[in-house]
Amino acid sequence: MTRGLQKMQARANAEKRAAANAPPKSQLKAMAEGNKFKCPVCMLMIANYKLVVQHMESKHPKAAIPPESSFGAQK
Ligand SMILES: [Zn+2]
């Protein structure tokens, strides 16, 4: 019985260490929120509206650039 308990404790410690080495969740969230802009033509994820405009002008010069407010609704 005690051996099983030690095994459980060892696993719990290993999980704690793994959690300490893993990047904080807030960073993942920031990364997910960082790419809320998406090119409406090629669906490329883009970090901010300025880059969307740059991307549209260079890659899709014939496409209309959507206003920044149209991206805010996509959540
Ligand atoms: Zn594009």
N, CA, C, O and the ligand as a Tripos MOL2 file, in Angstrom:
@<TRIPOS>MOLECULE
protein
  301   299    76     0     0
PROTEIN
NO_CHARGES

@<TRIPOS>ATOM
      1 N           0.8350   -1.2140    0.0000 N.3       1 MET1
      2 CA          0.0000    0.0000    0.0000 C.3       1 MET1
      3 C           0.8620    1.2530    0.0000 C.2       1 MET1
      4 O           0.6080    2.2050   -0.7380 O.2       1 MET1
      5 N           1.9200    1.2320    0.8710 N.am      2 THR2
      6 CA          2.7550    2.4350    0.9670 C.3       2 THR2
      7 C           3.5110    2.6750   -0.3290 C.2       2 THR2
      8 O           3.7820    3.8120   -0.7150 O.2       2 THR2
      9 N           3.8500    1.5480   -1.0020 N.am      3 ARG3
     10 CA          4.5920    1.7230   -2.2460 C.3       3 ARG3
     11 C           3.7350    2.4880   -3.2640 C.2       3 ARG3
     12 O           4.2160    3.3670   -3.9780 O.2       3 ARG3
     13 N           2.4510    2.1190   -3.3030 N.am      4 GLY4
     14 CA          1.5370    2.8070   -4.2210 C.3       4 GLY4
     15 C           1.4380    4.2800   -3.8880 C.2       4 GLY4
     16 O           1.3830    5.1260   -4.7810 O.2       4 GLY4
     17 N           1.4150    4.5870   -2.5920 N.am      5 LEU5
     18 CA          1.3160    5.9870   -2.1690 C.3       5 LEU5
     19 C           2.5440    6.7630   -2.6110 C.2       5 LEU5
     20 O           2.4490    7.8840   -3.1110 O.2       5 LEU5
     21 N           3.7310    6.1210   -2.4100 N.am      6 GLN6
     22 CA          4.9700    6.7900   -2.8320 C.3       6 GLN6
     23 C           4.9530    7.0690   -4.3350 C.2       6 GLN6
     24 O           5.4120    8.1120   -4.7980 O.2       6 GLN6
     25 N           4.4140    6.1140   -5.0730 N.am      7 LYS7
     26 CA          4.3360    6.2780   -6.5210 C.3       7 LYS7
     27 C           3.4770    7.4970   -6.8620 C.2       7 LYS7
     28 O           3.8190    8.3070   -7.7240 O.2       7 LYS7
     29 N           2.3410    7.5970   -6.1470 N.am      8 MET8
     30 CA          1.4460    8.7240   -6.3990 C.3       8 MET8
     31 C           2.1300   10.0470   -6.0730 C.2       8 MET8
     32 O           1.9980   11.0280   -6.8050 O.2       8 MET8
     33 N           2.8750   10.0540   -4.9410 N.am      9 GLN9
     34 CA          3.5510   11.2880   -4.5430 C.3       9 GLN9
     35 C           4.6300   11.6520   -5.5550 C.2       9 GLN9
     36 O           4.8170   12.8200   -5.8970 O.2       9 GLN9
     37 N           5.3420   10.6170   -6.0290 N.am     10 ALA10
     38 CA          6.3970   10.8710   -7.0130 C.3      10 ALA10
     39 C           5.7970   11.4680   -8.2720 C.2      10 ALA10
     40 O           6.3630   12.3770   -8.8780 O.2      10 ALA10
     41 N           4.6370   10.9410   -8.6560 N.am     11 ARG11
     42 CA          3.9950   11.4510   -9.8650 C.3      11 ARG11
     43 C           3.5440   12.9030   -9.6530 C.2      11 ARG11
     44 O           3.6650   13.7420  -10.5450 O.2      11 ARG11
     45 N           3.0210   13.1760   -8.4470 N.am     12 ALA12
     46 CA          2.5650   14.5340   -8.1400 C.3      12 ALA12
     47 C           3.7340   15.5070   -8.1920 C.2      12 ALA12
     48 O           3.6050   16.6200   -8.7030 O.2      12 ALA12
     49 N           4.8860   15.0750   -7.6530 N.am     13 ASN13
     50 CA          6.0710   15.9310   -7.6900 C.3      13 ASN13
     51 C           6.5310   16.1680   -9.1260 C.2      13 ASN13
     52 O           6.9180   17.2780   -9.4920 O.2      13 ASN13
     53 N           6.4830   15.1090   -9.9300 N.am     14 ALA14
     54 CA          6.8920   15.2430  -11.3260 C.3      14 ALA14
     55 C           5.9710   16.2210  -12.0510 C.2      14 ALA14
     56 O           6.4240   17.0120  -12.8780 O.2      14 ALA14
     57 N           4.6900   16.1650  -11.7400 N.am     15 GLU15
     58 CA          3.7430   17.0760  -12.3810 C.3      15 GLU15
     59 C           4.0160   18.5130  -11.9740 C.2      15 GLU15
     60 O           3.9180   19.4350  -12.7840 O.2      15 GLU15
     61 N           4.3650   18.6890  -10.6830 N.am     16 LYS16
     62 CA          4.6900   20.0360  -10.1980 C.3      16 LYS16
     63 C           5.9020   20.5850  -10.9420 C.2      16 LYS16
     64 O           5.9250   21.7430  -11.3570 O.2      16 LYS16
     65 N           6.9240   19.7120  -11.1040 N.am     17 ARG17
     66 CA          8.1250   20.1670  -11.7990 C.3      17 ARG17
     67 C           7.8080   20.5000  -13.2520 C.2      17 ARG17
     68 O           8.3070   21.4880  -13.7900 O.2      17 ARG17
     69 N           6.9820   19.6810  -13.8830 N.am     18 ALA18
     70 CA          6.6170   19.9210  -15.2820 C.3      18 ALA18
     71 C           5.8720   21.2520  -15.3980 C.2      18 ALA18
     72 O           6.0810   22.0120  -16.3440 O.2      18 ALA18
     73 N           5.0010   21.5200  -14.4250 N.am     19 ALA19
     74 CA          4.2410   22.7680  -14.4460 C.3      19 ALA19
     75 C           5.1710   23.9660  -14.2840 C.2      19 ALA19
     76 O           4.9500   25.0180  -14.8840 O.2      19 ALA19
     77 N           6.2140   23.7980  -13.4680 N.am     20 ALA20
     78 CA          7.1550   24.8920  -13.2490 C.3      20 ALA20
     79 C           7.9480   25.1830  -14.5100 C.2      20 ALA20
     80 O           8.3060   26.3300  -14.7760 O.2      20 ALA20
     81 N           8.2240   24.1360  -15.2910 N.am     21 ASN21
     82 CA          8.9920   24.3260  -16.5260 C.3      21 ASN21
     83 C           8.1370   24.8140  -17.6880 C.2      21 ASN21
     84 O           8.6470   25.4140  -18.6340 O.2      21 ASN21
     85 N           6.8400   24.5540  -17.6130 N.am     22 ALA22
     86 CA          5.9630   24.9450  -18.7140 C.3      22 ALA22
     87 C           5.7820   26.4620  -18.7230 C.2      22 ALA22
     88 O           5.8340   27.1010  -17.6720 O.2      22 ALA22
     89 N           5.5730   27.0310  -19.8900 N.am     23 PRO23
     90 CA          5.3420   28.4740  -19.9440 C.3      23 PRO23
     91 C           4.0350   28.8350  -19.2390 C.2      23 PRO23
     92 O           3.0800   28.0590  -19.2650 O.2      23 PRO23
     93 N           3.9930   29.9880  -18.6210 N.am     24 PRO24
     94 CA          2.7680   30.3680  -17.9170 C.3      24 PRO24
     95 C           1.5840   30.4630  -18.8770 C.2      24 PRO24
     96 O           1.7290   30.8240  -20.0450 O.2      24 PRO24
     97 N           0.4130   30.1270  -18.3470 N.am     25 LYS25
     98 CA         -0.7900   30.1150  -19.1910 C.3      25 LYS25
     99 C          -1.0860   31.4840  -19.7770 C.2      25 LYS25
    100 O          -1.6070   31.6050  -20.8860 O.2      25 LYS25
    101 N          -0.7430   32.5200  -19.0080 N.am     26 SER26
    102 CA         -1.0450   33.8740  -19.4730 C.3      26 SER26
    103 C          -0.3180   34.1690  -20.7850 C.2      26 SER26
    104 O          -0.7980   34.9310  -21.6240 O.2      26 SER26
    105 N           0.8590   33.5430  -20.9390 N.am     27 GLN27
    106 CA          1.6160   33.7620  -22.1700 C.3      27 GLN27
    107 C           0.8880   33.1540  -23.3640 C.2      27 GLN27
    108 O           0.8240   33.7520  -24.4380 O.2      27 GLN27
    109 N           0.3390   31.9480  -23.1580 N.am     28 LEU28
    110 CA         -0.4100   31.3040  -24.2250 C.3      28 LEU28
    111 C          -1.6330   32.1380  -24.5900 C.2      28 LEU28
    112 O          -1.9830   32.2840  -25.7610 O.2      28 LEU28
    113 N          -2.2680   32.6750  -23.5660 N.am     29 LYS29
    114 CA         -3.4510   33.4970  -23.8000 C.3      29 LYS29
    115 C          -3.0780   34.7430  -24.5950 C.2      29 LYS29
    116 O          -3.7860   35.1450  -25.5180 O.2      29 LYS29
    117 N          -1.9540   35.3440  -24.2170 N.am     30 ALA30
    118 CA         -1.4940   36.5420  -24.9140 C.3      30 ALA30
    119 C          -1.1970   36.2200  -26.3740 C.2      30 ALA30
    120 O          -1.4800   37.0210  -27.2640 O.2      30 ALA30
    121 N          -0.6260   35.0480  -26.6110 N.am     31 MET31
    122 CA         -0.3330   34.6520  -27.9850 C.3      31 MET31
    123 C          -1.6260   34.4670  -28.7690 C.2      31 MET31
    124 O          -1.7210   34.8670  -29.9300 O.2      31 MET31
    125 N          -2.6070   33.8640  -28.1340 N.am     32 ALA32
    126 CA         -3.8840   33.6450  -28.8090 C.3      32 ALA32
    127 C          -4.5600   34.9710  -29.1120 C.2      32 ALA32
    128 O          -5.1380   35.1530  -30.1840 O.2      32 ALA32
    129 N          -4.4860   35.8970  -28.1640 N.am     33 GLU33
    130 CA         -5.1160   37.2040  -28.3700 C.3      33 GLU33
    131 C          -4.2970   38.0610  -29.3230 C.2      33 GLU33
    132 O          -4.8190   38.9760  -29.9600 O.2      33 GLU33
    133 N          -3.0110   37.7530  -29.4130 N.am     34 GLY34
    134 CA         -2.1410   38.5410  -30.2760 C.3      34 GLY34
    135 C          -2.5010   38.4180  -31.7450 C.2      34 GLY34
    136 O          -2.2360   39.3230  -32.5370 O.2      34 GLY34
    137 N          -3.1090   37.2910  -32.1050 N.am     35 ASN35
    138 CA         -3.4520   37.0810  -33.5090 C.3      35 ASN35
    139 C          -4.9560   37.1350  -33.7270 C.2      35 ASN35
    140 O          -5.5370   36.2280  -34.3230 O.2      35 ASN35
    141 N          -5.5820   38.1940  -33.2470 N.am     36 LYS36
    142 CA         -7.0300   38.2530  -33.4350 C.3      36 LYS36
    143 C          -7.3930   38.8110  -34.7950 C.2      36 LYS36
    144 O          -8.5530   38.7610  -35.2070 O.2      36 LYS36
    145 N          -6.3980   39.3430  -35.4950 N.am     37 PHE37
    146 CA         -6.6720   39.8340  -36.8400 C.3      37 PHE37
    147 C          -6.4040   38.7250  -37.8500 C.2      37 PHE37
    148 O          -5.4600   37.9480  -37.7070 O.2      37 PHE37
    149 N          -7.2420   38.6670  -38.8610 N.am     38 LYS38
    150 CA         -7.0970   37.6240  -39.8670 C.3      38 LYS38
    151 C          -7.3230   38.2370  -41.2300 C.2      38 LYS38
    152 O          -8.2860   38.9730  -41.4460 O.2      38 LYS38
    153 N          -6.4170   37.9220  -42.1540 N.am     39 CYS39
    154 CA         -6.5960   38.4300  -43.5090 C.3      39 CYS39
    155 C          -7.8660   37.8170  -44.0990 C.2      39 CYS39
    156 O          -7.9880   36.5930  -44.1440 O.2      39 CYS39
    157 N          -8.8140   38.6440  -44.5510 N.am     40 PRO40
    158 CA        -10.0800   38.1000  -45.0870 C.3      40 PRO40
    159 C          -9.8810   37.3860  -46.4220 C.2      40 PRO40
    160 O         -10.7630   36.6510  -46.8670 O.2      40 PRO40
    161 N          -8.7460   37.5930  -47.0530 N.am     41 VAL41
    162 CA         -8.5060   36.9820  -48.3690 C.3      41 VAL41
    163 C          -7.8370   35.6150  -48.2290 C.2      41 VAL41
    164 O          -8.3150   34.6250  -48.7840 O.2      41 VAL41
    165 N          -6.7130   35.5640  -47.4750 N.am     42 CYS42
    166 CA         -5.9760   34.2980  -47.3840 C.3      42 CYS42
    167 C          -6.0350   33.6790  -45.9890 C.2      42 CYS42
    168 O          -5.4080   32.6490  -45.7410 O.2      42 CYS42
    169 N          -6.7970   34.3110  -45.0630 N.am     43 MET43
    170 CA         -7.0180   33.7780  -43.7080 C.3      43 MET43
    171 C          -5.7400   33.7020  -42.8700 C.2      43 MET43
    172 O          -5.6770   32.9410  -41.9050 O.2      43 MET43
    173 N          -4.7370   34.4750  -43.2310 N.am     44 LEU44
    174 CA         -3.5000   34.5060  -42.4540 C.3      44 LEU44
    175 C          -3.7550   35.2370  -41.1400 C.2      44 LEU44
    176 O          -4.4080   36.2800  -41.1150 O.2      44 LEU44
    177 N          -3.2350   34.6800  -40.0530 N.am     45 MET45
    178 CA         -3.3940   35.3350  -38.7560 C.3      45 MET45
    179 C          -2.3570   36.4570  -38.6500 C.2      45 MET45
    180 O          -1.1760   36.2580  -38.9340 O.2      45 MET45
    181 N          -2.8190   37.6330  -38.2400 N.am     46 ILE46
    182 CA         -1.9440   38.8050  -38.1950 C.3      46 ILE46
    183 C          -2.0870   39.4710  -36.8350 C.2      46 ILE46
    184 O          -3.1850   39.5830  -36.2910 O.2      46 ILE46
    185 N          -0.9500   39.9130  -36.2960 N.am     47 ALA47
    186 CA         -0.9180   40.3860  -34.9060 C.3      47 ALA47
    187 C          -1.6760   41.6850  -34.6860 C.2      47 ALA47
    188 O          -2.3430   41.8360  -33.6620 O.2      47 ALA47
    189 N          -1.5930   42.6190  -35.6130 N.am     48 ASN48
    190 CA         -2.3000   43.8800  -35.3870 C.3      48 ASN48
    191 C          -2.7810   44.5050  -36.6910 C.2      48 ASN48
    192 O          -2.3870   44.1000  -37.7850 O.2      48 ASN48
    193 N          -3.6600   45.5230  -36.5330 N.am     49 TYR49
    194 CA         -4.3300   46.0770  -37.7040 C.3      49 TYR49
    195 C          -3.3640   46.7300  -38.6850 C.2      49 TYR49
    196 O          -3.5540   46.6590  -39.8990 O.2      49 TYR49
    197 N          -2.3280   47.3650  -38.1480 N.am     50 LYS50
    198 CA         -1.3410   48.0060  -39.0240 C.3      50 LYS50
    199 C          -0.7280   46.9920  -39.9850 C.2      50 LYS50
    200 O          -0.5260   47.2630  -41.1690 O.2      50 LYS50
    201 N          -0.4380   45.8050  -39.4280 N.am     51 LEU51
    202 CA          0.1500   44.7430  -40.2610 C.3      51 LEU51
    203 C          -0.8780   44.1990  -41.2470 C.2      51 LEU51
    204 O          -0.5260   43.7720  -42.3470 O.2      51 LEU51
    205 N          -2.1450   44.2160  -40.8510 N.am     52 VAL52
    206 CA         -3.2010   43.7860  -41.7790 C.3      52 VAL52
    207 C          -3.1930   44.7000  -42.9950 C.2      52 VAL52
    208 O          -3.2270   44.2390  -44.1360 O.2      52 VAL52
    209 N          -3.1460   46.0050  -42.7340 N.am     53 VAL53
    210 CA         -3.1520   46.9850  -43.8270 C.3      53 VAL53
    211 C          -1.9320   46.7780  -44.7150 C.2      53 VAL53
    212 O          -2.0400   46.7640  -45.9410 O.2      53 VAL53
    213 N          -0.7760   46.6170  -44.0890 N.am     54 GLN54
    214 CA          0.4560   46.3800  -44.8600 C.3      54 GLN54
    215 C           0.3360   45.1140  -45.7000 C.2      54 GLN54
    216 O           0.7090   45.0860  -46.8730 O.2      54 GLN54
    217 N          -0.1930   44.0710  -45.0720 N.am     55 HIS55
    218 CA         -0.3440   42.7830  -45.7510 C.3      55 HIS55
    219 C          -1.3040   42.9120  -46.9280 C.2      55 HIS55
    220 O          -1.0210   42.4200  -48.0200 O.2      55 HIS55
    221 N          -2.4360   43.5710  -46.7090 N.am     56 MET56
    222 CA         -3.4310   43.7400  -47.7650 C.3      56 MET56
    223 C          -2.8550   44.5390  -48.9260 C.2      56 MET56
    224 O          -3.0820   44.2180  -50.0920 O.2      56 MET56
    225 N          -2.1000   45.5930  -48.5870 N.am     57 GLU57
    226 CA         -1.5550   46.4480  -49.6440 C.3      57 GLU57
    227 C          -0.5160   45.7180  -50.4850 C.2      57 GLU57
    228 O          -0.4270   45.9200  -51.6960 O.2      57 GLU57
    229 N           0.2810   44.8530  -49.8160 N.am     58 SER58
    230 CA          1.3430   44.1860  -50.5620 C.3      58 SER58
    231 C           0.8710   42.8990  -51.2330 C.2      58 SER58
    232 O           1.2920   42.5850  -52.3460 O.2      58 SER58
    233 N          -0.0120   42.1480  -50.5490 N.am     59 LYS59
    234 CA         -0.4050   40.8350  -51.0760 C.3      59 LYS59
    235 C          -1.7060   40.8730  -51.8690 C.2      59 LYS59
    236 O          -1.8620   40.1550  -52.8570 O.2      59 LYS59
    237 N          -2.6290   41.7100  -51.4330 N.am     60 HIS60
    238 CA         -3.9390   41.7400  -52.0960 C.3      60 HIS60
    239 C          -4.3160   43.1770  -52.4340 C.2      60 HIS60
    240 O          -5.3010   43.6950  -51.9080 O.2      60 HIS60
    241 N          -3.5490   43.8260  -53.3000 N.am     61 PRO61
    242 CA         -3.7820   45.2520  -53.5740 C.3      61 PRO61
    243 C          -5.1650   45.5330  -54.1600 C.2      61 PRO61
    244 O          -5.6590   46.6580  -54.0790 O.2      61 PRO61
    245 N          -5.7820   44.5210  -54.7460 N.am     62 LYS62
    246 CA         -7.1020   44.7560  -55.3540 C.3      62 LYS62
    247 C          -8.2390   44.5670  -54.3610 C.2      62 LYS62
    248 O          -9.3660   44.9930  -54.6140 O.2      62 LYS62
    249 N          -7.9460   43.9290  -53.2300 N.am     63 ALA63
    250 CA         -9.0000   43.6880  -52.2430 C.3      63 ALA63
    251 C          -9.1940   44.9170  -51.3700 C.2      63 ALA63
    252 O          -8.2480   45.6540  -51.0940 O.2      63 ALA63
    253 N         -10.4360   45.1290  -50.9360 N.am     64 ALA64
    254 CA        -10.7280   46.2570  -50.0600 C.3      64 ALA64
    255 C         -10.2250   45.9420  -48.6660 C.2      64 ALA64
    256 O         -10.4100   44.8290  -48.1740 O.2      64 ALA64
    257 N          -9.5960   46.9060  -48.0300 N.am     65 ILE65
    258 CA         -9.1090   46.6990  -46.6660 C.3      65 ILE65
    259 C         -10.2530   46.9460  -45.6950 C.2      65 ILE65
    260 O         -10.7940   48.0510  -45.6490 O.2      65 ILE65
    261 N         -10.6270   45.9420  -44.9240 N.am     66 PRO66
    262 CA        -11.7430   46.1220  -43.9910 C.3      66 PRO66
    263 C         -11.3540   47.0660  -42.8540 C.2      66 PRO66
    264 O         -10.1890   47.1080  -42.4580 O.2      66 PRO66
    265 N         -12.3240   47.8290  -42.3230 N.am     67 PRO67
    266 CA        -12.0110   48.7420  -41.2140 C.3      67 PRO67
    267 C         -11.6050   47.9720  -39.9690 C.2      67 PRO67
    268 O         -11.9980   46.8210  -39.7800 O.2      67 PRO67
    269 N         -10.8140   48.6210  -39.1230 N.am     68 GLU68
    270 CA        -10.3150   47.9540  -37.9220 C.3      68 GLU68
    271 C         -11.4650   47.4540  -37.0460 C.2      68 GLU68
    272 O         -11.3530   46.4120  -36.4010 O.2      68 GLU68
    273 N         -12.5660   48.1990  -37.0280 N.am     69 SER69
    274 CA        -13.6900   47.8250  -36.1600 C.3      69 SER69
    275 C         -14.3080   46.4930  -36.5660 C.2      69 SER69
    276 O         -14.9280   45.8170  -35.7460 O.2      69 SER69
    277 N         -14.1400   46.1150  -37.8330 N.am     70 SER70
    278 CA        -14.7530   44.8550  -38.2770 C.3      70 SER70
    279 C         -14.0420   43.6520  -37.6900 C.2      70 SER70
    280 O         -14.5950   42.5530  -37.6740 O.2      70 SER70
    281 N         -12.8200   43.8440  -37.2080 N.am     71 PHE71
    282 CA        -12.0800   42.7200  -36.6210 C.3      71 PHE71
    283 C         -12.4550   42.5190  -35.1500 C.2      71 PHE71
    284 O         -12.4140   41.4020  -34.6340 O.2      71 PHE71
    285 N         -12.8150   43.6030  -34.4960 N.am     72 GLY72
    286 CA        -13.1280   43.5170  -33.0610 C.3      72 GLY72
    287 C         -14.2710   42.5700  -32.7660 C.2      72 GLY72
    288 O         -14.3160   41.9590  -31.6980 O.2      72 GLY72
    289 N         -15.2080   42.4420  -33.7170 N.am     73 ALA73
    290 CA        -16.3950   41.6010  -33.4810 C.3      73 ALA73
    291 C         -16.0520   40.1290  -33.5410 C.2      73 ALA73
    292 O         -16.7960   39.3130  -32.9960 O.2      73 ALA73
    293 N         -14.9620   39.7580  -34.1760 N.am     74 GLN74
    294 CA        -14.5980   38.3410  -34.2940 C.3      74 GLN74
    295 C         -13.9220   37.8720  -33.0230 C.2      74 GLN74
    296 O         -12.7030   37.9780  -32.8870 O.2      74 GLN74
    297 N         -14.7060   37.3520  -32.0920 N.am     75 LYS75
    298 CA        -14.0640   36.8920  -30.8570 C.3      75 LYS75
    299 C         -14.4790   35.4740  -30.5680 C.2      75 LYS75
    300 O         -14.0480   34.8960  -29.5700 O.2      75 LYS75
    301 ZN         -3.8200   37.7730  -47.1410 Zn       76 ZN76
@<TRIPOS>BOND
     1     1     2 1
     2     2     3 1
     3     3     4 2
     4     3     5 am
     5     5     6 1
     6     6     7 1
     7     7     8 2
     8     7     9 am
     9     9    10 1
    10    10    11 1
    11    11    12 2
    12    11    13 am
    13    13    14 1
    14    14    15 1
    15    15    16 2
    16    15    17 am
    17    17    18 1
    18    18    19 1
    19    19    20 2
    20    19    21 am
    21    21    22 1
    22    22    23 1
    23    23    24 2
    24    23    25 am
    25    25    26 1
    26    26    27 1
    27    27    28 2
    28    27    29 am
    29    29    30 1
    30    30    31 1
    31    31    32 2
    32    31    33 am
    33    33    34 1
    34    34    35 1
    35    35    36 2
    36    35    37 am
    37    37    38 1
    38    38    39 1
    39    39    40 2
    40    39    41 am
    41    41    42 1
    42    42    43 1
    43    43    44 2
    44    43    45 am
    45    45    46 1
    46    46    47 1
    47    47    48 2
    48    47    49 am
    49    49    50 1
    50    50    51 1
    51    51    52 2
    52    51    53 am
    53    53    54 1
    54    54    55 1
    55    55    56 2
    56    55    57 am
    57    57    58 1
    58    58    59 1
    59    59    60 2
    60    59    61 am
    61    61    62 1
    62    62    63 1
    63    63    64 2
    64    63    65 am
    65    65    66 1
    66    66    67 1
    67    67    68 2
    68    67    69 am
    69    69    70 1
    70    70    71 1
    71    71    72 2
    72    71    73 am
    73    73    74 1
    74    74    75 1
    75    75    76 2
    76    75    77 am
    77    77    78 1
    78    78    79 1
    79    79    80 2
    80    79    81 am
    81    81    82 1
    82    82    83 1
    83    83    84 2
    84    83    85 am
    85    85    86 1
    86    86    87 1
    87    87    88 2
    88    87    89 am
    89    89    90 1
    90    90    91 1
    91    91    92 2
    92    91    93 am
    93    93    94 1
    94    94    95 1
    95    95    96 2
    96    95    97 am
    97    97    98 1
    98    98    99 1
    99    99   100 2
   100    99   101 am
   101   101   102 1
   102   102   103 1
   103   103   104 2
   104   103   105 am
   105   105   106 1
   106   106   107 1
   107   107   108 2
   108   107   109 am
   109   109   110 1
   110   110   111 1
   111   111   112 2
   112   111   113 am
   113   113   114 1
   114   114   115 1
   115   115   116 2
   116   115   117 am
   117   117   118 1
   118   118   119 1
   119   119   120 2
   120   119   121 am
   121   121   122 1
   122   122   123 1
   123   123   124 2
   124   123   125 am
   125   125   126 1
   126   126   127 1
   127   127   128 2
   128   127   129 am
   129   129   130 1
   130   130   131 1
   131   131   132 2
   132   131   133 am
   133   133   134 1
   134   134   135 1
   135   135   136 2
   136   135   137 am
   137   137   138 1
   138   138   139 1
   139   139   140 2
   140   139   141 am
   141   141   142 1
   142   142   143 1
   143   143   144 2
   144   143   145 am
   145   145   146 1
   146   146   147 1
   147   147   148 2
   148   147   149 am
   149   149   150 1
   150   150   151 1
   151   151   152 2
   152   151   153 am
   153   153   154 1
   154   154   155 1
   155   155   156 2
   156   155   157 am
   157   157   158 1
   158   158   159 1
   159   159   160 2
   160   159   161 am
   161   161   162 1
   162   162   163 1
   163   163   164 2
   164   163   165 am
   165   165   166 1
   166   166   167 1
   167   167   168 2
   168   167   169 am
   169   169   170 1
   170   170   171 1
   171   171   172 2
   172   171   173 am
   173   173   174 1
   174   174   175 1
   175   175   176 2
   176   175   177 am
   177   177   178 1
   178   178   179 1
   179   179   180 2
   180   179   181 am
   181   181   182 1
   182   182   183 1
   183   183   184 2
   184   183   185 am
   185   185   186 1
   186   186   187 1
   187   187   188 2
   188   187   189 am
   189   189   190 1
   190   190   191 1
   191   191   192 2
   192   191   193 am
   193   193   194 1
   194   194   195 1
   195   195   196 2
   196   195   197 am
   197   197   198 1
   198   198   199 1
   199   199   200 2
   200   199   201 am
   201   201   202 1
   202   202   203 1
   203   203   204 2
   204   203   205 am
   205   205   206 1
   206   206   207 1
   207   207   208 2
   208   207   209 am
   209   209   210 1
   210   210   211 1
   211   211   212 2
   212   211   213 am
   213   213   214 1
   214   214   215 1
   215   215   216 2
   216   215   217 am
   217   217   218 1
   218   218   219 1
   219   219   220 2
   220   219   221 am
   221   221   222 1
   222   222   223 1
   223   223   224 2
   224   223   225 am
   225   225   226 1
   226   226   227 1
   227   227   228 2
   228   227   229 am
   229   229   230 1
   230   230   231 1
   231   231   232 2
   232   231   233 am
   233   233   234 1
   234   234   235 1
   235   235   236 2
   236   235   237 am
   237   237   238 1
   238   238   239 1
   239   239   240 2
   240   239   241 am
   241   241   242 1
   242   242   243 1
   243   243   244 2
   244   243   245 am
   245   245   246 1
   246   246   247 1
   247   247   248 2
   248   247   249 am
   249   249   250 1
   250   250   251 1
   251   251   252 2
   252   251   253 am
   253   253   254 1
   254   254   255 1
   255   255   256 2
   256   255   257 am
   257   257   258 1
   258   258   259 1
   259   259   260 2
   260   259   261 am
   261   261   262 1
   262   262   263 1
   263   263   264 2
   264   263   265 am
   265   265   266 1
   266   266   267 1
   267   267   268 2
   268   267   269 am
   269   269   270 1
   270   270   271 1
   271   271   272 2
   272   271   273 am
   273   273   274 1
   274   274   275 1
   275   275   276 2
   276   275   277 am
   277   277   278 1
   278   278   279 1
   279   279   280 2
   280   279   281 am
   281   281   282 1
   282   282   283 1
   283   283   284 2
   284   283   285 am
   285   285   286 1
   286   286   287 1
   287   287   288 2
   288   287   289 am
   289   289   290 1
   290   290   291 1
   291   291   292 2
   292   291   293 am
   293   293   294 1
   294   294   295 1
   295   295   296 2
   296   295   297 am
   297   297   298 1
   298   298   299 1
   299   299   300 2
@<TRIPOS>SUBSTRUCTURE
     1 MET1         2 RESIDUE 1 A MET
     2 THR2         6 RESIDUE 1 A THR
     3 ARG3        10 RESIDUE 1 A ARG
     4 GLY4        14 RESIDUE 1 A GLY
     5 LEU5        18 RESIDUE 1 A LEU
     6 GLN6        22 RESIDUE 1 A GLN
     7 LYS7        26 RESIDUE 1 A LYS
     8 MET8        30 RESIDUE 1 A MET
     9 GLN9        34 RESIDUE 1 A GLN
    10 ALA10       38 RESIDUE 1 A ALA
    11 ARG11       42 RESIDUE 1 A ARG
    12 ALA12       46 RESIDUE 1 A ALA
    13 ASN13       50 RESIDUE 1 A ASN
    14 ALA14       54 RESIDUE 1 A ALA
    15 GLU15       58 RESIDUE 1 A GLU
    16 LYS16       62 RESIDUE 1 A LYS
    17 ARG17       66 RESIDUE 1 A ARG
    18 ALA18       70 RESIDUE 1 A ALA
    19 ALA19       74 RESIDUE 1 A ALA
    20 ALA20       78 RESIDUE 1 A ALA
    21 ASN21       82 RESIDUE 1 A ASN
    22 ALA22       86 RESIDUE 1 A ALA
    23 PRO23       90 RESIDUE 1 A PRO
    24 PRO24       94 RESIDUE 1 A PRO
    25 LYS25       98 RESIDUE 1 A LYS
    26 SER26      102 RESIDUE 1 A SER
    27 GLN27      106 RESIDUE 1 A GLN
    28 LEU28      110 RESIDUE 1 A LEU
    29 LYS29      114 RESIDUE 1 A LYS
    30 ALA30      118 RESIDUE 1 A ALA
    31 MET31      122 RESIDUE 1 A MET
    32 ALA32      126 RESIDUE 1 A ALA
    33 GLU33      130 RESIDUE 1 A GLU
    34 GLY34      134 RESIDUE 1 A GLY
    35 ASN35      138 RESIDUE 1 A ASN
    36 LYS36      142 RESIDUE 1 A LYS
    37 PHE37      146 RESIDUE 1 A PHE
    38 LYS38      150 RESIDUE 1 A LYS
    39 CYS39      154 RESIDUE 1 A CYS
    40 PRO40      158 RESIDUE 1 A PRO
    41 VAL41      162 RESIDUE 1 A VAL
    42 CYS42      166 RESIDUE 1 A CYS
    43 MET43      170 RESIDUE 1 A MET
    44 LEU44      174 RESIDUE 1 A LEU
    45 MET45      178 RESIDUE 1 A MET
    46 ILE46      182 RESIDUE 1 A ILE
    47 ALA47      186 RESIDUE 1 A ALA
    48 ASN48      190 RESIDUE 1 A ASN
    49 TYR49      194 RESIDUE 1 A TYR
    50 LYS50      198 RESIDUE 1 A LYS
    51 LEU51      202 RESIDUE 1 A LEU
    52 VAL52      206 RESIDUE 1 A VAL
    53 VAL53      210 RESIDUE 1 A VAL
    54 GLN54      214 RESIDUE 1 A GLN
    55 HIS55      218 RESIDUE 1 A HIS
    56 MET56      222 RESIDUE 1 A MET
    57 GLU57      226 RESIDUE 1 A GLU
    58 SER58      230 RESIDUE 1 A SER
    59 LYS59      234 RESIDUE 1 A LYS
    60 HIS60      238 RESIDUE 1 A HIS
    61 PRO61      242 RESIDUE 1 A PRO
    62 LYS62      246 RESIDUE 1 A LYS
    63 ALA63      250 RESIDUE 1 A ALA
    64 ALA64      254 RESIDUE 1 A ALA
    65 ILE65      258 RESIDUE 1 A ILE
    66 PRO66      262 RESIDUE 1 A PRO
    67 PRO67      266 RESIDUE 1 A PRO
    68 GLU68      270 RESIDUE 1 A GLU
    69 SER69      274 RESIDUE 1 A SER
    70 SER70      278 RESIDUE 1 A SER
    71 PHE71      282 RESIDUE 1 A PHE
    72 GLY72      286 RESIDUE 1 A GLY
    73 ALA73      290 RESIDUE 1 A ALA
    74 GLN74      294 RESIDUE 1 A GLN
    75 LYS75      298 RESIDUE 1 A LYS
    76 ZN76       301 GROUP 0 **** ****
